[in-house]
Amino acid sequence: MTHHALPTVVCRAVLTSAAMLVACASAAAAEPPQADGNGVIHQGPYLLCGDNECMLHLLYQRRPLIREMGVFCGLNGYTRPRDLAEKQATRGSGGVTVSGKVRGHDVAFELTAAPAGERIRIRVRRAGPWPEGVWGGLQMPLPVSRYAGAQYRADGQALTWPAEYSPDNEFAAGARRLECHLGRPELDVTFECAEGLSIDDHRRFQAPYFIVGVGVPTGEAQTRDVFITLPEFPGAEQHVAVRWSHIGYPLRGEKFAVLEWSKYGPRPADQARLEDTDGNVVKQGRFGPTQVLDYMQGSYAEFDFSDVIVPGRYRVVWDGGATGYFPIMDNVFTDALWQPTLDDFIPFQMCHANVELGEGITGHPPCHMDDAARVAAHFRGPDGFVSYEAEGTPYEAGEQVACALGGWHDAGDYDVNVHANAFTTWTLALAYEEFGIERDVATLDVAAATFAAGRPDGVPDILQQVEWGALWLLSMQQEDGRVYNGVCANEPGRSGELGKIQDGRPGTGDERQLYVDYHADGQLAHAIALAAASRALKGARPELADRCLEAARKSFAYFRTHAPVYRSGGYASGPPHGKEDDAMAIAAAVELYFATGEQQYLAVVQELAGSLRELTFDWPLPRDTGPGGFWLSAPFLARIYPHLPDGEARGIVMEACRRAAGVKAERTGQRPWPFNWWHFGQWGNSMTSTSRAFDAYWLTRVAPDLLPPELVQRNMLWLFGLHPTCDTAFVCGLGLPEPQHLFSGHLHALFGYEPASIPGAVVPGMGGAWQAGVVMYADEKGNYGHNEACIYTAAQYIFAVNAMKSFGY
């Protein structure tokens, strides 16, 4: 997948899918907007909801149209709605009110959306004195991708949204009525405000939106009203669709498609049949009972064809159309699903390297070769990084610490931190051990800091990446065994074209900062990762394997001989809940036992096993295996159980494994979608899917009666289009409908607003405002919550696909 448009075959698949899956029923006489009991305002195919971050969202056909409407202002430099303190949301049949207070000021904002006859009224209320000369107002962002080049009408005058950005662009400032798109009826939302509307082109801030605004009420005025009129047009579609797995279904697993329609509309015609490529009807019937979830805006019904066990290509035909053809075969979780992730995306994330990915795929030159300068004490950096006392190191503030070898950027920005890199190294090492992944299509030259695709070098590519992660983790450890937290850049070095945002020369002042405070959970993550790396690298890189094992021993010894410190910073955790710190210490001992075979580490498991009785494996403890804070201990316990001698510790470990398996089975067993309400927030939930496959791989070994492998199949098919609101697969480069706007500082710098992605990237995917009963996926430039692919998700995805393959799916 290049940075340009999708290949023709993929574009055709997208268009065909949309044409076949959307049933168009002309709307009856338009009803005025109405609010349900959860404050969601609905009118025909439109929804307006409010989240708990003081923002409103307008959706069309259950997909985002205008997102993140809220009050922005210049207090504290720049305050967004989500920056407000004391945020509240009140929802009911009258509409929704969201409110919050500006930190450090006696100013609060309240935003109320409610039906008002044929329109929706948004009332902005200010409380407290407004300082003179400070900007602020309600912003309603129109995506450039939908509106640029289109005609709009301002107070009766037809004008055009500029196709390209220029500081000389002019708009109809002060218009009282704005009709936004004269060429496409479904986009022709109308805004009205008696005091006048402002329009600004935020492409000047590298944001792909035209901002329709209304100023904060000032002086004596405390409220200001904006009215929204939603389009009414002949043939307005009531969106009905069938959702299906675009990679197909395994012979032995469950097979189903899901009918989706608005929860505010009647159930559509529900006859369905399964056809083969010759048109033979293999199964026919109706979609099953209606299922409604209070955290989603749709109604759903399943058509189950699990009893079809003849390999072939099939499609579901229903009253509104047909799906594309999909395979039913022995195993749909093929190597082709994970290979682009290993071949392209993980190398793309490599820091400190020249990355050449081949023709048509974006790589990058060496970056951050001047890493890093020790951060000052008592400094709060971006992305959650915090420097506390910065004591116990041989370096002074600003002093250079050599760590410019190995490691990956954790996501679309340029942080390199211990938790994320340790998790990635550990997961890739386990994937190599468990599945024998020998794929070799690239060369890594560590001495030259160069990765080149298309040139095999005799070393499995997955081991090259384990090596790259291990090298950086080694640079994060002091001689006494203490481990640092990671490297983070301040603005403007957090985005931009790699190789150009720093000069690469130490001591010039543009270096990233190294955060050196002790975090005990990061110390354990470091030990876990390097112990696993030592095993994986033993054959290909024996000297490096020895260094990894020695470093892992030192990390664990430091943890055992120093008072633990738990406080937030980057991915580091605050204080533990119950005995989860003991559980992660057990995890480190388990990994070291497998690396050494030494009884001293098994003895640690036995010593601390009693604390496992307190673990619930549910909130506020980790539910799934992930990179932040304390890692889920259940997979480690399942792995060590067969190696424990008979006795109390062995029994406790088995009880803990079964408890964890039971919780995971309950959570995974939700239907029709295998998630819970808390999985649909600002950040998408793809890693929930991969983590469940990862965890089930281990837990099913000790508790197959509680967590059989088939329970996680639905989670994994979610990644490939079997989910609500759209057909998008949340993995790039597979020839399926896919994300077009990967969140990446490097890609943004190179390609601006053009679609850009990297094959194998696994994006967060579906998020939403579950409090309002709405889920959504917005494929827009800058939407990190849905489209910022993370390095640790990529590693776990490789493991998860191979786990499903090993299950026979």
C-alpha positions in Angstrom: 0.0 0.0 0.0 1.5 3.3 -1.0 0.8 6.8 0.2 -1.4 7.4 -2.9 -4.9 6.2 -3.6 -6.0 2.6 -3.0 -5.1 0.2 -5.7 -7.9 -0.2 -8.3 -9.0 -3.5 -7.0 -9.5 -2.2 -3.5 -11.3 0.9 -4.6 -13.7 -1.3 -6.6 -14.2 -3.5 -3.6 -15.1 -0.5 -1.5 -17.6 0.8 -4.0 -19.2 -2.6 -4.7 -19.6 -3.2 -1.0 -21.3 0.1 -0.4 -23.6 -0.4 -3.4 -24.6 -3.8 -2.3 -24.9 -3.4 1.4 -26.9 -0.2 1.8 -30.6 -0.5 1.4 -32.2 2.7 0.4 -35.7 3.4 1.7 -37.1 6.8 1.0 -37.9 8.6 4.1 -41.5 9.3 5.0 -42.6 12.8 5.7 -39.8 14.3 7.7 -40.2 14.2 11.4 -38.8 17.0 13.5 -35.7 16.2 15.6 -36.3 14.3 18.7 -34.2 13.3 21.7 -34.2 9.9 23.2 -33.8 9.1 26.9 -30.0 9.2 26.6 -30.0 12.7 25.1 -29.3 11.6 21.5 -31.1 13.8 19.1 -32.2 12.0 16.0 -33.9 13.0 12.8 -34.0 10.7 9.8 -30.5 9.4 9.0 -28.9 12.0 11.4 -27.8 11.8 15.0 -26.4 14.4 17.3 -24.9 13.3 20.6 -22.7 14.7 23.4 -19.7 12.9 25.0 -18.1 13.3 28.4 -15.3 15.4 27.1 -17.6 18.5 26.6 -18.0 17.9 22.8 -20.9 17.3 20.5 -20.9 15.1 17.4 -23.1 15.0 14.3 -23.4 11.7 12.5 -25.0 10.8 9.2 -26.0 7.2 8.5 -24.3 6.4 11.8 -20.9 7.7 10.5 -19.2 10.9 11.7 -20.1 14.0 9.7 -19.1 16.9 12.0 -17.1 15.8 15.0 -15.8 17.5 18.2 -17.9 20.6 18.3 -17.1 22.4 21.4 -15.9 25.6 23.0 -12.2 26.4 22.5 -10.4 29.4 23.9 -7.1 31.2 24.4 -7.1 30.9 28.2 -4.0 29.1 29.5 -2.5 29.5 26.0 -4.9 27.1 24.3 -7.8 25.3 26.0 -9.7 22.6 24.3 -13.0 21.1 25.6 -11.3 18.0 26.9 -8.8 20.2 28.9 -11.6 21.6 31.1 -11.9 20.6 34.7 -15.0 19.4 36.5 -16.5 18.1 33.3 -20.1 16.9 33.4 -22.7 15.6 31.0 -26.5 15.5 31.6 -28.6 13.6 29.2 -32.4 13.0 28.9 -35.4 13.3 26.7 -34.9 17.1 26.4 -31.4 16.8 24.9 -27.8 16.9 26.3 -25.8 19.4 28.3 -22.1 19.2 28.7 -20.1 21.6 30.9 -16.7 22.2 32.4 -14.5 24.8 34.1 -11.3 26.4 32.7 -8.4 25.4 34.9 -7.0 28.3 37.0 -9.8 30.7 36.0 -13.3 31.6 37.3 -14.7 30.8 33.8 -17.0 27.9 33.0 -18.7 26.8 29.8 -22.0 25.0 29.3 -23.1 23.6 25.9 -26.7 22.4 25.5 -28.2 20.7 22.5 -31.9 20.3 22.3 -34.7 20.0 19.7 -36.3 23.3 18.9 -39.2 22.8 16.5 -37.8 21.9 13.1 -34.2 22.7 14.2 -31.7 21.8 16.8 -30.6 24.6 19.2 -27.1 24.7 20.6 -26.9 27.1 23.4 -23.5 28.3 24.6 -23.5 29.6 28.2 -20.5 31.3 29.9 -20.2 31.7 33.6 -17.7 34.0 35.2 -15.9 37.2 33.9 -14.4 37.0 30.4 -11.1 38.8 30.2 -10.7 41.3 27.4 -8.6 40.5 24.4 -8.9 36.7 24.8 -10.3 34.7 21.9 -12.9 32.0 22.4 -15.9 30.4 20.9 -17.9 27.4 19.8 -16.2 25.7 16.9 -17.9 23.4 14.5 -15.4 21.8 12.2 -16.3 20.9 8.6 -13.9 18.3 7.2 -11.9 19.7 4.2 -12.2 16.2 2.6 -16.0 16.7 2.3 -16.4 20.4 1.7 -13.3 21.8 -0.1 -14.2 22.9 -3.6 -17.9 22.8 -2.9 -20.3 25.6 -3.1 -22.0 27.0 0.0 -24.5 29.8 0.6 -24.0 32.6 3.1 -27.0 34.9 3.7 -28.3 34.0 0.2 -24.9 34.5 -1.6 -23.4 31.4 -3.3 -19.6 31.1 -2.6 -17.0 28.3 -2.8 -15.0 26.6 -0.1 -11.4 27.0 -1.2 -9.9 23.8 -2.6 -6.4 24.7 -1.5 -5.1 26.6 1.5 -3.9 30.2 1.1 -3.5 32.8 3.8 -5.5 35.0 1.4 -8.6 32.8 1.4 -11.7 34.9 2.1 -14.9 33.7 3.6 -18.4 35.2 4.3 -17.6 36.4 7.8 -20.5 37.5 9.9 -23.2 35.7 7.9 -26.2 34.8 10.0 -27.2 31.8 7.9 -24.8 29.3 6.3 -25.9 26.5 4.1 -22.8 24.3 3.9 -22.9 22.2 0.7 -25.1 23.1 -2.2 -23.9 20.1 -4.3 -24.6 17.2 -2.0 -27.9 17.3 -0.1 -26.8 15.0 2.7 -23.9 17.4 3.6 -26.0 20.6 3.3 -26.2 21.2 7.1 -27.5 24.8 7.8 -26.1 26.9 10.7 -27.9 30.0 11.9 -26.9 32.6 14.6 -28.4 36.0 15.1 -25.1 37.5 16.2 -23.3 36.1 13.1 -21.0 33.2 12.2 -17.3 33.3 11.7 -15.4 31.0 9.2 -11.8 30.1 9.4 -9.5 27.8 7.4 -7.6 25.7 10.0 -5.3 24.3 7.4 -3.1 27.1 8.5 -2.7 25.1 11.7 -2.2 21.8 9.8 -5.7 20.8 10.7 -8.0 19.7 7.8 -11.1 21.6 8.7 -13.1 24.7 7.9 -14.2 26.1 11.3 -17.6 27.6 11.5 -17.6 29.5 14.8 -19.6 31.5 17.2 -17.9 33.8 19.7 -18.1 33.3 23.4 -20.8 35.5 24.9 -19.0 38.5 26.5 -20.0 41.4 28.7 -23.4 41.2 30.2 -24.5 38.5 27.7 -24.1 35.0 29.1 -25.7 32.9 26.4 -25.6 32.6 22.6 -27.7 30.4 20.4 -26.8 28.5 17.3 -29.5 26.7 15.3 -28.8 23.6 13.1 -31.2 22.6 10.4 -30.6 19.1 9.1 -31.1 18.4 5.4 -34.4 17.1 4.1 -34.2 15.8 0.6 -36.2 13.3 -1.6 -35.0 9.8 -1.3 -33.1 10.3 2.0 -31.7 6.9 2.9 -32.5 5.0 6.0 -29.3 3.1 6.3 -29.5 -0.7 6.5 -26.5 -2.9 6.0 -25.2 -6.4 6.5 -21.8 -6.7 8.2 -19.6 -9.7 7.4 -16.0 -10.9 7.7 -14.1 -9.8 4.6 -11.4 -12.5 5.2 -14.1 -15.2 5.4 -14.8 -17.8 8.0 -13.0 -21.0 9.2 -14.7 -24.3 8.7 -14.7 -25.2 12.3 -15.7 -21.9 13.8 -18.9 -19.9 14.1 -20.1 -18.2 10.9 -22.5 -15.4 10.9 -23.4 -12.0 9.3 -25.1 -9.2 11.1 -28.0 -7.1 9.9 -27.7 -3.5 11.1 -30.3 -0.7 11.1 -31.1 2.3 13.2 -32.5 1.7 16.6 -35.0 4.5 15.9 -36.4 2.8 12.9 -38.5 -0.3 12.2 -36.8 -3.7 11.6 -36.2 -4.1 7.9 -37.2 -7.1 5.8 -35.1 -9.9 7.1 -35.1 -12.8 4.6 -31.6 -14.1 4.0 -29.9 -16.9 2.1 -26.3 -18.1 1.6 -25.3 -18.7 -2.0 -22.3 -20.2 -3.6 -20.6 -18.8 -6.7 -22.9 -20.8 -9.0 -26.0 -19.3 -7.4 -26.9 -22.4 -5.5 -28.8 -21.7 -2.3 -26.9 -23.5 0.5 -28.9 -22.1 3.4 -31.8 -19.8 3.7 -33.9 -18.3 6.5 -34.3 -15.1 8.5 -32.0 -13.0 10.6 -32.4 -13.9 14.2 -33.9 -11.9 17.1 -33.3 -8.1 17.3 -30.5 -7.2 19.7 -30.1 -3.6 21.0 -27.2 -2.3 23.1 -27.6 0.9 25.1 -24.1 2.0 24.1 -24.7 1.7 20.4 -27.0 3.5 18.0 -27.9 0.5 16.0 -30.2 -2.5 16.2 -28.7 -5.9 15.1 -29.8 -9.4 14.1 -27.6 -12.4 13.2 -27.9 -14.8 10.3 -26.0 -17.9 11.4 -24.6 -20.4 8.9 -22.2 -22.2 11.2 -23.5 -25.5 10.0 -22.1 -24.9 6.5 -18.8 -26.9 6.5 -18.1 -27.3 2.8 -15.1 -25.2 1.6 -16.0 -22.7 -1.1 -16.8 -19.1 -1.8 -20.1 -17.8 -0.7 -22.1 -14.6 -0.2 -25.1 -13.6 1.9 -28.1 -12.4 -0.1 -30.8 -10.4 1.7 -33.7 -8.2 0.8 -31.5 -5.1 0.6 -28.7 -6.5 -1.5 -25.8 -8.9 -1.1 -22.4 -9.1 0.5 -19.2 -9.7 -1.5 -18.1 -13.2 -1.9 -16.0 -14.6 1.0 -14.3 -17.9 1.6 -15.2 -20.7 4.0 -12.0 -22.7 4.4 -9.8 -24.6 6.8 -8.0 -21.6 8.1 -8.7 -17.9 7.3 -6.0 -16.6 9.6 -3.3 -17.0 7.0 0.3 -15.7 7.0 -0.7 -13.1 4.5 -2.6 -11.3 7.2 0.5 -10.6 9.4 3.4 -10.5 6.9 2.9 -6.8 5.9 3.0 -5.9 9.6 6.4 -7.6 10.0 7.7 -6.6 6.6 6.6 -3.0 6.6 4.9 -1.4 9.5 7.3 -2.5 12.3 10.4 -1.5 10.3 8.7 1.9 9.5 8.5 2.5 13.3 12.2 1.9 13.8 14.0 4.8 15.4 17.8 5.5 14.8 17.8 3.8 11.4 17.7 4.4 7.7 14.6 2.4 6.7 14.1 1.4 3.0 10.9 -0.4 2.4 10.9 -0.7 -1.3 9.2 0.9 -4.2 5.9 2.7 -3.4 6.2 2.3 0.4 7.4 5.2 2.5 10.5 4.7 4.6 12.6 7.3 6.3 16.2 8.3 6.8 18.1 7.9 10.1 16.4 9.9 12.9 17.2 11.1 16.4 20.8 10.2 16.2 21.6 12.8 18.8 19.6 11.0 21.6 19.4 12.1 24.3 19.8 14.9 26.8 18.9 14.2 30.4 15.7 16.0 31.3 15.6 18.5 34.2 14.0 17.5 37.5 10.4 18.4 38.3 9.4 18.8 34.6 6.1 17.8 33.1 6.6 16.8 29.4 4.1 15.9 26.7 2.2 12.6 26.4 2.1 11.9 30.1 5.9 12.0 30.6 6.9 13.4 34.0 10.3 14.0 35.5 10.3 13.9 39.3 13.5 14.2 41.3 15.7 12.7 38.6 18.1 11.5 41.3 20.3 8.4 41.5 21.9 8.8 38.0 25.4 9.8 37.1 24.1 12.5 34.7 23.3 16.1 35.2 20.3 17.9 33.6 21.1 18.5 29.9 24.0 16.1 29.9 24.2 13.8 26.9 23.3 10.1 27.5 24.1 7.8 24.5 21.0 5.9 23.5 20.8 6.3 19.8 20.7 2.6 18.8 17.7 0.4 18.4 14.1 0.9 19.5 10.9 1.9 17.9 8.7 5.0 17.9 5.7 3.8 20.0 3.1 5.3 17.7 2.5 8.2 15.3 4.6 10.6 17.4 8.3 10.0 18.2 8.3 8.8 21.8 10.6 5.8 22.6 9.7 4.4 26.0 10.6 1.4 28.0 7.1 0.0 28.6 6.1 0.0 24.9 9.5 -1.2 23.6 9.8 -3.9 26.2 6.3 -5.1 25.5 7.0 -5.2 21.7 10.3 -7.0 22.2 8.8 -9.6 24.6 5.8 -10.3 22.3 7.9 -10.7 19.2 10.3 -13.0 21.1 7.4 -15.2 22.2 5.9 -15.3 18.7 9.2 -16.6 17.4 9.4 -19.2 20.1 5.9 -20.4 19.8 5.3 -20.4 16.1 8.8 -20.7 14.6 8.4 -17.7 12.3 11.4 -17.9 9.9 10.3 -15.4 7.3 13.4 -13.7 5.9 12.9 -11.0 3.3 15.0 -8.1 4.6 18.4 -7.2 5.9 19.2 -5.4 9.1 22.8 -3.9 9.3 23.1 -2.8 12.9 26.5 -1.3 12.5 25.3 0.8 9.6 21.9 1.4 11.3 20.2 0.4 8.0 17.1 -1.7 7.3 16.5 -2.8 3.7 13.4 -4.7 2.5 13.7 -7.2 -0.3 17.2 -8.4 0.6 17.2 -11.6 2.7 20.2 -11.9 5.0 19.8 -15.4 6.5 18.3 -14.2 9.8 14.6 -14.4 10.4 13.1 -10.9 10.2 11.3 -11.2 13.5 14.6 -11.9 15.2 16.1 -8.7 13.6 13.3 -6.8 15.3 13.8 -8.5 18.6 17.5 -7.5 18.3 16.6 -3.9 17.5 14.3 -3.7 20.5 16.9 -5.3 22.8 19.7 -3.0 21.8 17.7 0.1 22.8 16.5 -1.5 26.1 20.1 -2.2 27.0 20.9 1.5 26.6 18.2 2.3 29.2 20.0 0.5 32.0 22.6 1.9 34.4 25.5 -0.2 35.5 23.8 -0.8 38.8 20.8 -2.3 37.1 18.4 0.6 37.4 16.3 1.3 34.3 15.2 4.7 32.9 11.7 5.5 31.7 12.3 6.5 28.1 12.9 9.3 25.6 10.4 12.0 24.6 10.6 15.1 22.5 9.0 18.5 23.2 7.2 20.5 20.6 7.9 21.1 17.8 10.0 17.9 17.6 7.0 15.6 18.2 6.0 15.7 14.5 7.5 16.5 11.2 9.6 14.8 8.6 12.0 12.2 10.2 15.6 13.1 9.6 14.9 16.8 9.5 13.3 17.6 12.8 16.7 17.3 14.6 20.1 18.0 13.3 21.5 14.6 14.6 24.4 16.3 16.4 24.5 16.1 20.2 24.8 19.3 22.2 23.0 21.6 19.8 19.8 21.9 21.9 17.3 20.0 19.7 17.8 16.6 21.3 15.0 14.6 22.7 14.9 14.3 26.5 15.7 11.2 28.5 13.4 10.7 31.6 15.5 8.9 34.2 13.3 8.5 37.3 12.8 5.0 38.7 9.5 3.3 38.0 9.4 -0.2 39.4 6.8 -1.5 36.9 9.1 -0.4 34.1 12.0 -2.1 35.8 10.1 -5.4 35.7 9.0 -4.9 32.1 12.6 -4.4 31.2 13.6 -7.7 32.9 10.7 -9.6 31.2 11.6 -8.4 27.7 15.3 -9.0 27.9 14.9 -12.4 29.5 12.6 -13.4 26.6 15.0 -11.8 24.0 17.9 -13.8 25.4 16.1 -17.0 24.6 15.0 -16.0 21.1 18.4 -14.6 20.1 20.5 -17.4 21.5 21.0 -19.1 18.1 21.4 -16.1 15.8 23.1 -13.5 18.1 24.7 -15.5 21.0 26.8 -12.6 22.4 23.8 -10.2 22.4 21.7 -13.0 24.0 24.2 -13.2 26.8 24.1 -9.4 27.3 20.3 -9.5 27.4 20.2 -12.2 30.0 22.8 -10.4 32.2 20.8 -7.2 31.9 17.5 -9.0 32.8 19.1 -10.5 35.9 20.4 -7.1 37.0 17.0 -5.5 36.4 15.2 -8.0 38.5 17.9 -7.9 41.2 17.6 -4.2 41.4 13.8 -4.4 41.8 14.2 -7.0 44.6 16.8 -5.0 46.5 15.3 -1.5 46.2 12.1 0.1 47.6 9.6 0.1 44.8 8.4 3.4 43.4 5.1 3.5 41.6 3.9 6.8 40.1 2.6 7.9 36.7 4.9 8.9 33.9 4.5 7.9 30.2 3.2 4.3 30.4 4.3 3.9 34.0 1.6 3.1 36.6 0.6 4.8 39.7 0.3 2.8 43.0 -0.8 -0.8 42.6 -4.3 -2.1 43.3 -4.0 -4.8 45.8 -1.1 -7.2 45.0 -0.7 -6.6 41.3 2.9 -5.5 41.9 3.6 -9.0 43.3 1.9 -10.5 40.3 4.2 -8.6 37.9 7.2 -9.6 40.0 6.0 -13.2 39.5 5.8 -12.5 35.7 9.4 -11.4 35.6 10.5 -14.4 37.7 8.7 -16.7 35.3 10.4 -15.2 32.2 13.8 -15.5 33.9 13.1 -19.1 34.9 12.4 -20.0 31.3 15.6 -18.2 30.3 17.9 -19.8 32.9 16.1 -22.9 34.3 17.3 -21.7 37.8 15.3 -22.7 40.8 15.9 -19.3 42.4 13.3 -17.8 40.1 10.9 -20.6 40.6 11.3 -20.0 44.3 10.1 -16.4 43.8 6.9 -17.6 42.2 6.3 -19.9 45.2 7.2 -17.1 47.6 4.7 -14.6 46.2 2.0 -17.0 45.1 -0.2 -16.3 48.1 -0.8 -12.7 46.8 -2.5 -14.1 43.7 -5.6 -15.0 45.8 -6.4 -11.2 45.8 -6.3 -10.8 42.1 -9.7 -10.3 40.4 -8.4 -9.9 36.8 -11.0 -7.2 36.4 -11.2 -3.5 36.8 -9.3 -1.6 38.3 -6.7 -4.4 37.6 -5.7 -5.2 34.0 -8.3 -7.2 32.1 -6.2 -7.9 29.1 -2.5 -8.1 28.2 -1.2 -4.6 27.3 1.9 -2.5 27.5 1.0 0.1 30.2 1.6 -0.1 34.0 1.3 -3.6 35.5 1.0 -6.3 32.9 -1.7 -9.0 33.1 -0.1 -11.9 35.0 -2.5 -14.6 33.8 -0.5 -15.7 30.7 2.7 -16.0 32.8 0.9 -18.1 35.3 -0.6 -20.4 32.7 2.9 -20.9 31.3 4.6 -21.6 34.6 1.9 -23.9 36.0 3.2 -27.2 34.5 6.6 -26.5 35.9 5.5 -26.0 39.5 5.9 -28.9 41.9 2.8 -30.2 43.7 1.9 -28.1 46.6 0.1 -24.9 47.7 1.6 -22.6 45.2 0.7 -24.8 42.3 -2.9 -24.9 43.5 -3.1 -21.1 43.9 -1.7 -20.6 40.4 -4.3 -22.9 38.9 -7.1 -21.1 40.8 -5.8 -17.8 39.5 -5.7 -19.0 35.9 -9.2 -20.4 36.1 -10.4 -17.1 37.7 -8.8 -15.1 34.9 -10.2 -17.5 32.2 -13.7 -17.1 33.6 -13.6 -13.4 33.6 -12.3 -13.3 30.1 -14.9 -15.8 28.9 -17.7 -13.6 30.3 -16.3 -10.4 28.7 -15.6 -12.1 25.4 -19.0 -13.7 25.3 -21.0 -10.5 24.8 -23.2 -10.6 21.7 -23.7 -9.6 19.0 -20.4 -7.7 19.4 -17.8 -9.2 21.8 -17.2 -6.0 23.7 -18.4 -4.0 26.7 -19.5 -0.4 26.9 -16.1 0.8 28.3 -14.4 -0.3 25.0 -15.9 2.6 23.1 -14.2 5.8 24.2 -11.9 8.3 22.5 -9.4 5.5 21.7 -10.4 2.6 19.5 -10.5 -1.0 20.7 -8.5 -3.1 18.2 -6.0 -4.1 20.9 -8.8 -5.6 22.9 -9.2 -8.0 20.1 -5.6 -8.9 19.7 -5.0 -9.2 23.5 -7.9 -11.6 23.9 -6.5 -13.9 21.3 -3.1 -13.6 23.0 -4.4 -14.3 26.4 -6.7 -17.2 25.2 -3.7 -18.9 23.6 -2.1 -19.4 27.0 -5.2 -19.7 29.3 -6.9 -22.3 27.1 -4.0 -24.6 28.0 -5.0 -24.7 31.6 -8.7 -23.9 31.5 -10.1 -25.1 28.1 -13.5 -25.7 29.7 -13.8 -22.1 30.7 -12.1 -20.3 27.7 -12.2 -22.5 24.6 -10.5 -20.9 21.6 -13.7 -20.4 19.7 -14.7 -17.6 22.1 -12.1 -15.2 20.7 -12.8 -15.8 17.0 -15.5 -13.1 16.9 -13.0 -10.6 18.4 -10.5 -11.3 15.7 -13.0 -11.1 12.8 -13.9 -7.7 14.2 -10.6 -6.4 12.8 -11.6 -7.5 9.3 -14.9 -5.7 8.8 -17.3 -7.7 11.0 -18.3 -4.8 13.1 -21.0 -2.0 13.0 -21.2 1.3 11.1 -18.7 0.6 8.3 -16.9 -2.1 6.3 -13.4 -0.9 7.1 -10.8 -3.5 8.1 -8.6 -2.0 10.8 -5.4 -3.4 9.2 -3.7 -1.7 6.3 -2.3 -3.3 3.1 -4.5 -6.4 2.9 -6.5 -5.5 -0.2 -9.6 -4.9 1.9 -11.4 -1.6 2.6 -8.9 0.0 4.9 -8.0 3.3 6.7 -6.9 6.0 4.4 -5.4 8.5 6.9 -2.9 6.8 9.2 -2.0 9.2 12.0 1.8 9.6 11.6 3.9 12.7 12.0 6.2 11.6 9.2 3.4 10.8 6.8 1.6 14.1 7.6 4.8 16.0 6.9 5.3 14.3 3.5 1.8 14.1 2.1 -0.3 16.7 3.9 -4.0 16.0 3.5 -3.6 13.3 0.9 -4.4 9.7 2.0 -1.3 8.0 3.4 -0.7 4.7 5.2 1.8 1.9 5.7 1.0 -1.8 5.0 0.5 -3.8 8.1 -0.4 -0.9 10.4 -3.1 -1.9 12.8 -5.2 1.1 13.8 -7.2 1.5 17.0 -10.4 1.5 15.0 -13.8 1.8 16.5 -14.3 4.2 19.3 -17.2 6.4 20.2 -19.1 8.2 23.0 -20.5 5.2 24.8 -22.1 7.4 27.5 -24.3 8.8 24.8 -25.1 5.4 23.2 -23.0 6.1 20.0 -20.0 4.3 18.5 -18.1 5.6 15.5 -15.1 5.2 13.3 -13.8 8.4 11.7 -11.1 8.0 9.0 -9.8 11.6 9.0 -6.4 13.1 9.1 -5.3 13.9 12.6 -7.7 11.5 14.3 -5.2 9.7 16.5 -7.9 8.0 18.6 -9.0 5.9 15.7 -6.0 5.9 13.3 -2.8 6.1 15.3 -1.2 2.6 14.9 1.0 1.6 17.8 4.1 -0.6 17.7 2.9 -2.9 20.6 -0.4 -3.5 18.9 1.4 -4.6 15.7 3.5 -7.1 17.6 0.5 -8.5 19.4 -1.4 -8.7 16.2 1.3 -10.9 14.7 1.1 -13.2 17.7 -2.7 -13.2 17.7 -3.1 -14.1 14.0 -0.6 -17.0 14.5 -2.5 -18.1 17.6 -5.7 -18.3 15.7 -4.0 -20.3 13.0 -2.6 -22.7 15.6 -6.2 -23.1 16.9 -7.2 -24.3 13.5 -9.2 -21.2 12.5 
